[in-house]
Amino acid sequence: RAFAHAMAATVLRRRGSIDHAIGLYIDKPLPKRSARATDILRLSAAQTLILGTPAHAAVSTAVALTGAFRETENYAGLVNAVARKISTLGPETIAKLPERIDTAGWMWRSWERAYGAETTRAIARANAAEAPIDLTPRDPADAAALAADTGGALLATGSVRLDAGARVASLPGYEDGRFWVQDAAAAIPARLLGDVRDKRVFDLCAAPGGKTMQLAAAGADVIAVDASGERLKRVQENLARTKLNARTVKADVLTWAPEGLADAVLLDAPCTATGTIRRHPDILWAKSEDSLKETTALQTAMIDRAVAMTKPGGLIVYCVCSLQPEEGEKQVTAALARHPALERAPVTAAETGGLAALTREGDFRSLPSMLADRGGMDGFFAARLIRR
């Protein structure tokens, strides 16, 4: 199972490079009806060029797979010949290709405009590697001890980092709810609400519950709202394991009418998730500029609802796991223009573990290339707003 996951993830992360290698021996793409044959070649190439699988094993499996399906059986000879040729190329064939080859064109252009060419190349390099596993301790004061007990490294942000592939359920303290899995960047937005003890906090679009648990552990009266009942079950399961309390509500944020206003609202809005490509490489090819238009429209409406749910003097933290400025910086600029009662409350470096991850306006903006020597981090945006 682990190897199957590694093959699929590698194909998705390095699809451009792999297709380049295939293209050296096939002049034009195979017909769409035979797309499975192309995927079989991609799997074989991923094994021999990147994963270090012996050539005879990868090629033999590719030929067997080709013959196992009616729509590909006629391509067995082609797959055999091409897979064998690719296996002789060596890893250096794709190592020397430009970083941008493995990123969808619209994403690359957007990142270059936002972050510059050098940073965009660094993001691409980070996306090409498997992400480590980060843990958030239920009690922040337990972070150093948790790192020692799990063999992890304590990050300046307060998260505990383990190598990719760690068996989380086997770690000491898992059954006792001592921690949960949450990327170091994803753990920061909830902290931006400050001291939430005994405050009423709405966690909108809450699943799978990492931020809900952070808020509950900090003593907040949390109402976790999500439109998906299945995803809310995960929130409830996580709350039960960690022995934390929060109310869960299955509802559409745009139509939910809470009884009373919140002291604080955390809106982790749906987005293109381009900041999480290290963990979800399918995003590289599943998202498009049309996806971006859809999510930005939804985010705008959700921000307006979050403002309406917040008491005067209350805080709103808006965040997305996206690298696209349209979903982050531009959304907040537009929200401030729409709502004169909103005011930005700048984030400080002390609140982000000293990361160089603040915009000129004082919002939080992490990139996958940050902490590169420690395994990187998800790309996240978060802004803290006060409703006057």
N, C-alpha and C positions, 0 to 999 in steps of 0.2 A: 504493500500500500504506500509506504514512504517513497519507494522508488518510482512508482507510478505518478505520485504527486510531483516528485522532483523532475521527471521528464516533462510533464504537462506544463509546470511552472517555467521550466527552462525554455520551452518552445515559445511561450507567451512573452517572456522577458527578452528573448533574443531572436524574435521572429524575423526581423529585418535581416540580421546577419545570416541566419539559417537559410532564408529564401535566396539570399545572394549566392550562397554555396550551391544550392539546388540549381539556380539559374546558370551556373557555369556549364551545366550539362543538359539542360532542357531549354530549348530556344523560346518556347512560349508556354504559359500556364496550361495545366491540364483542364479539360472541360469541367464546368461547375458540377455536373452530375457525378464526376469522379473526384470530388474534393477530398474524399477519404484517402485516396491514394497520395495526395499531396501531404496530408497530415501524417501519414505513415512515413513518408520520406523525411518530414520535419522531425519526427520522433527519433528516427534512426540517426539523422545528422546531429541532433542534440546530444545523443549518447556518445557518438564517436568524436565529435569536435569539442564538446564542453564537459561532459560528465565522466569521460575516461572509460567508458564501457569497451571491452574488447570488440574489435571490428567484426569478427566472425559471429559473435552473439547478437550484436545489433542488426547486422544484415540478415542473418537467418530469421530472426523474429520478424523483421519487416516483410520479408518474402512470405512467411507463413500468414501474417495478418492480411496481406494483399490477396492471397488465395482464399481467405475465409469469408469474403464478402462478394456477392454476385456483381456489384457495380465496380469492383476493382480487380476481379480475378484476371481480366485480360491484360492488366498492367504488371503482372508478376515479373516478367522479363525486364521491363523498363526499370521497375523499382530495384530489382537485384543489381542491374548494371550501374544505375546512378548511385545507389547506396554504397556500393563497393568503391566507386571512384571518390565519393565524398570522404569515405573513411581513410583515404590515403592523403588527404590534404594537410592534416595537422591543425592544431589549435591556432597557430600563428596566422592562418588564412583569415580568420574572422577577428583576431586580436588587433589587426592593423586597420580595420575598417573604422570610419568616423563614428563617434558616439551617436549621432543623430539617426543612424540607420535603424535603430531599434525603437524609435519613438514616432508616433503618428505625427504627420506634418503639421496639423493645426495646433497640436499641443506645443511642439517645439517652437513654432513661430510666436505663440503667445508667451511662452517662458522667456524667450530672447527679448521680447519687447519689455517684459516686466522686470527681468533680473539680469539681463546682459548675457553675452555669448559664453563667457567663461563660467559663470555660475550655472548656466543651463547645461553645459557639458558636465559639470560636477554633479548636477541632479541626475543626469542620465547614467553616470557611472554608479551612483548610489542605487538607482532603480534596478540596475543589472544584478545586484547581489541580494541574497536572501536576508530578510530582516531578522535581527535578534528578538528575544522575548523579553518584554519589560513587565515588571510586577509593581502594582501599587499596594503598599501596606495599609491595612485597615487603620492602624495607628501610625501616623507619620513618625512618631518617636521611636518606632520599632524598626525603622528602615535599615539602620546599620546592623542590628542583630539579625534581621531577615537576610541581608546580604551574606553575612557570615555563615548562617545555617544552610543556605541554599547553594553556596559556592558562587554567588553572583557578585556583581560589582555595583557599588552604590554611586549613582550619578548625582551631579550637583543639583539636579532638579528634584531629587527626592525619590526617584524611581530606582528599582533594583533591576539590573540587566543581566540576563542569562544568554548563553549561546543559543542560536537557532537550533531547533530540534529537541530542546529540553522537554522532558516528560513532566509537565506541570502538575498533573494529578498525583504524581508520586513524590512531590516535594514536601518537606516537613512543614506542617501548618496548613496544608491545602484543605484537608477535611475539617479543620477547625475554623476555616474562613479567615485565616490570618492575612490573606492577600487576594488579589484578583489580577488577571492579565489585562494590561492597558498600556498602550504605547506612551513613552515619556512625554511626547508632545500633547497627546490627548488628555493627559492628567492635569495639564496646566489650566485650561479654561475654568473649571469648577473652583479652583483656588482663587480666581480673580474676583469672586464674590465676597472675599474676606471672611470675617467672623459671621457665620450664619446660625450660630447656636440660638435655638428657640425662635428662629425666623421662619416664616412661611415661604417656601421656595417651590416654584413650578419648574420641573425639568421637562422641557418639551422635546419631542422626538427622542425619547429617553433610551430606547433599547440599543444595545444589550445591557445597559445599566451601570457601566463603570462610573459615570459622573453622578448618577443617583446614589451609588454606594459611597462615593466621596462626600457628598452633601449630608447623607444620613449619618456617616461616621463622625462628621463635624458637628452633629447635634441639631441639624435643621429638621423642620417639619416639612418633609418632601412629598410632593405629589408628582409622580412620574407619568407622563402622558405619551402614548404612542398609538398610532392607527392600526398596528398589527397585533392581533391577539397572540399569534405564535411567538412573536418577538417579545411581547410582554411576559410570556411564560418564562423566557430566559431571564428576564429581569427578576421575576419572583423567585426563580430557582437560585439565582446569584444572591439575592437578599437573604434567602433561607440559609444558604451555606455560610454566609458571612455574619449571620445573626444580627442583621440590621433591619430597621423598620422604615418603610416608606409605603405610601398608598399608591396604587397603580390604577390608571384610568385608560380604558380603551376608547379613544376618540380621535377625530380629525382635529388637529390644532386650529384649523381655520373656522371650525364651527363649534368647538368646545366652549361652553359657557360656565366657567367656574363660579362657585358661590364665594364671592368676595375676591379682593385683589391680593396680589402677592407682594411680599417685601422685596423679593428678588426673583428674576426669571433667567433661566439658562436655556437658550435656544441653540441646539446643535442641529442645524438645519440640513435637510437632504441636499446633496450636492453631487458633482461629478466624481468626487473622491479621488481626484488626481494626485493628492498628497499621499495616498496609501498604496501606490503602485508596487512598492517593495513587497507588500503582503498580498496584494491582489493584482497580479500582472495582467489579468484579463482586461482591466480598465484601459490599458494601452490601446486596445482595439475595439472594445465594446462601446466606448463613449465617442461622441462626435460634437461638432459645433451645434447641431440641433439639440443634443442633450443639454448643452450649456444654456441654451435659450429657455428650455423648459424649466430647469432648476432655478435659474435666476428669477423668473416670474414667480415661482412658488416661494422662494426666499423672501421676496419683497412683500408678499401677502402675509407671510408668517411673522416678519418683523413688525408689521403694523398690528397684528393681533397681540404680539408680545407686549408692545407698548400699551395697548388697551387693557392688558391684564395686570399692569404694574402700578403700585401705589405711587403717588407723588413722593419724591424723595427716594424711591426705590432704585435698585440696580438692575440692569439688563446686561447679560453677557451673550453676545451673538458669536457663534463660531461655526466653522466648516473645515472639513479635512480635505481642502482643495488648494491647489496652487494657482487657480485662475483668479486674477484680480476682480473679474466681474462678479464673482461669488463672495469676495472678501472686502477688500478696500473700497471698491466702487459701490458695493451694497451699503456700506456704512455711510459713505459720503452722501448717497442719495437719501438714506433714512434721516440723517441730520437735516437735510434740506426740506424733507417732507414734514418733519415734526419739530417745530421750533422749541418745544418743551424738552427735547433731548439735548444732552450735553455729553461730550466724551470725557471719560475719566481715564487719563493715560495710565498704561501699565508701566511698572518700573522693572528694572533689571533684577532687583532683589526678588521679585515675584516669579521670575522665570529661571531661577538658579544661575543668574549671571550670563545666560545665553545672549549672544549678539543677535537677538531675534526680535528687535523692536523697530517699527517703522518710524518715519519722521513725525508722524502724528501721534505716536505713542500706542499703537496697536501691536499685538503679538503676531509675528509672522515667522514660523519655523519652516525650514526647507529640508528635504531628505539628505542633502549634502552636509548639514550641520552635524557635529559630533562624528565626523567621518572616520576618525581614528578609533572610535568606539562602536562603530556599526551603523551610524546615521540615526535618523528619526523621521517620523511621519511629517509631511508638510501640513501645517495647520495655520489657520487664521482665527484670531479672537479679538474682539473689541469690547470694551467695557463702557457702558453708557449709563447716565443718570437721568431719570425722568423728573424734571423739576415741577 
